[in-house]
Amino acid sequence: MDILIKQGERLSMQDFEAIMELDRKSFGDNIISNEGMAEKRFLKFKDGFIAAFADNVLIGFTCFFSVDSGIYQRAVDNQEYIDDNLNDTEVIPLEKGRDNDILLFDIVVEQAFQQQGVSNLLVNSIRDYLKKKNIEGCPIGKIIAFAITADGVNNMLYLGGKPIWSKDKVTLFELNNDIFLRYI
């Protein structure tokens, strides 16, 4: 199976709509309470959306954002699950000369394509992008992610995540940069 990875400007609005549909299919119709905000984040930080296609059909995606440093404190101190409540003004460009905090959102693969290396391709695409930006002078600060499923928890642990807190079936992880970015 040939898999095409598309990221950022290579993704169309039609691709974004397919990503939203797969998100709803995977997590339920109520998972996206503010699709307009999701679209604003997509338009503001397109590089944070990575999608996998087979025969021009979306089979998986991931998304991440460079976020204001206050997001980490909100998540840790307030034990706040950051999802649809992430405002587009809190999504900021990667910048040179300062630590750039990253919030990983979803790693979703269509069930029929799971266990075939698709999620590895998506995660490696995130790694490659962040490593490239780091080399270009945009150092990566904290990397955090939330897991809302047992598979998500296992994935975050595998990726070097350390659980910070768990409540109401949500776990906040801080990922070890050296492990996640494969510097060690």
C-alpha positions in Angstrom: 0.0 0.0 0.0 1.4 3.4 -1.0 0.8 6.1 1.6 1.0 9.8 0.8 1.8 12.1 3.7 0.5 15.7 3.2 1.3 18.6 5.6 0.6 22.3 5.9 0.0 24.1 2.7 -0.4 20.9 0.8 -3.6 20.3 2.7 -6.8 21.7 1.2 -10.0 22.7 2.9 -11.5 19.5 1.6 -8.7 17.6 3.3 -9.4 19.5 6.5 -13.1 18.6 6.3 -12.1 14.9 5.9 -9.9 15.2 9.0 -12.8 16.6 11.0 -15.1 13.8 9.8 -12.5 11.1 10.8 -12.1 12.9 14.2 -15.9 12.6 14.7 -16.0 9.0 13.5 -13.2 8.1 15.9 -14.3 10.0 19.0 -18.0 10.6 18.5 -20.0 13.5 17.2 -19.6 15.5 20.5 -15.8 15.5 20.3 -15.8 18.7 18.2 -17.9 21.3 20.0 -16.4 24.2 18.1 -15.5 23.3 14.5 -15.1 27.0 13.7 -12.3 27.2 16.2 -10.7 24.1 14.7 -10.8 25.7 11.3 -9.2 28.9 12.6 -6.4 26.9 14.2 -5.9 25.0 10.9 -5.7 28.2 8.9 -3.3 29.8 11.5 -0.9 26.9 11.9 -1.3 24.6 8.9 2.0 23.0 9.4 0.6 21.4 12.5 -1.8 19.3 10.5 -0.4 16.1 8.9 -2.5 13.6 7.0 -2.0 10.2 5.5 -3.8 9.2 2.3 -4.1 5.9 0.5 -5.6 6.0 -3.0 -6.6 9.7 -2.3 -8.6 8.7 0.7 -7.8 9.9 4.2 -6.6 7.1 6.4 -5.1 8.9 9.3 -4.0 12.3 10.7 -2.3 14.0 13.5 -2.2 17.6 14.6 -0.1 19.7 16.9 0.3 23.4 17.6 2.9 25.8 18.8 1.2 27.4 21.8 1.5 30.2 24.2 3.6 29.2 27.2 0.6 29.9 29.4 -1.1 26.7 28.0 1.3 24.5 29.9 0.5 26.3 33.2 -3.3 26.1 32.5 -3.1 22.4 31.8 -0.9 21.6 34.8 -2.0 24.1 37.5 -5.7 24.1 36.7 -5.8 20.5 35.5 -7.6 21.8 32.5 -8.2 19.6 29.4 -7.1 21.8 26.5 -9.1 20.9 23.4 -11.8 23.0 21.8 -11.1 25.6 24.5 -7.7 26.3 22.8 -8.3 29.7 21.2 -6.7 30.6 17.9 -4.9 33.5 19.6 -3.1 30.9 21.8 -1.8 29.2 18.7 1.4 31.0 17.8 4.0 30.7 15.1 7.3 28.9 16.0 9.9 31.6 16.7 13.6 31.8 16.7 15.4 32.6 20.0 12.7 31.3 22.4 11.4 28.0 23.6 8.4 26.9 21.6 5.9 24.9 23.5 4.1 22.2 21.6 0.6 20.8 22.2 0.0 17.4 20.5 -3.6 16.9 19.7 -4.7 13.8 17.9 -3.1 10.8 16.4 -6.0 9.1 14.6 -5.9 6.2 12.1 -8.9 4.6 10.4 -9.5 1.2 12.1 -9.0 -0.7 8.8 -5.5 0.7 8.6 -4.3 0.3 12.2 -1.3 -1.8 13.0 0.1 -1.0 9.5 2.6 1.7 10.5 0.5 4.7 9.6 0.7 6.2 13.1 4.5 5.8 13.0 4.6 7.7 9.7 2.5 10.5 11.2 4.6 10.7 14.4 7.8 10.6 12.4 6.5 13.5 10.4 6.0 15.5 13.5 9.5 14.6 14.7 11.0 15.5 11.4 9.2 18.9 11.3 10.1 19.8 14.9 13.8 18.7 14.5 14.1 20.8 11.3 12.6 23.8 13.1 15.0 23.3 16.0 17.9 23.2 13.6 16.6 26.4 12.0 16.8 28.1 15.4 13.3 27.6 16.8 14.1 25.6 19.9 11.4 23.2 21.1 10.3 23.8 24.7 7.8 21.7 26.5 5.8 19.1 24.6 2.5 18.1 26.1 -0.4 15.9 25.1 -3.7 14.7 26.5 -4.9 11.1 26.2 -8.6 10.3 26.4 -8.4 6.6 25.5 -6.5 3.6 26.8 -4.7 3.4 23.4 -3.8 7.1 23.7 -2.3 6.5 27.2 -0.2 3.6 25.8 0.9 5.7 22.8 2.0 8.6 25.0 4.0 6.3 27.3 5.6 4.7 24.3 6.5 8.2 22.9 8.3 9.2 26.1 5.4 10.7 27.9 5.3 11.2 31.7 1.8 11.4 33.2 1.3 14.7 35.0 -2.3 14.1 36.2 -5.4 12.0 35.4 -9.1 12.8 36.0 -12.4 12.1 34.3 -10.7 9.7 31.8 -8.2 12.4 30.7 -4.5 12.1 31.3 -2.1 15.0 30.7 1.4 13.9 29.6 4.6 15.8 29.2 6.8 14.2 26.6 10.6 13.9 27.1 12.0 16.0 24.2 15.1 13.8 23.9 13.0 10.6 23.6 10.2 12.0 21.5 12.5 13.8 19.1 14.9 10.9 19.2 17.9 12.8 20.2 19.0 10.0 22.5 
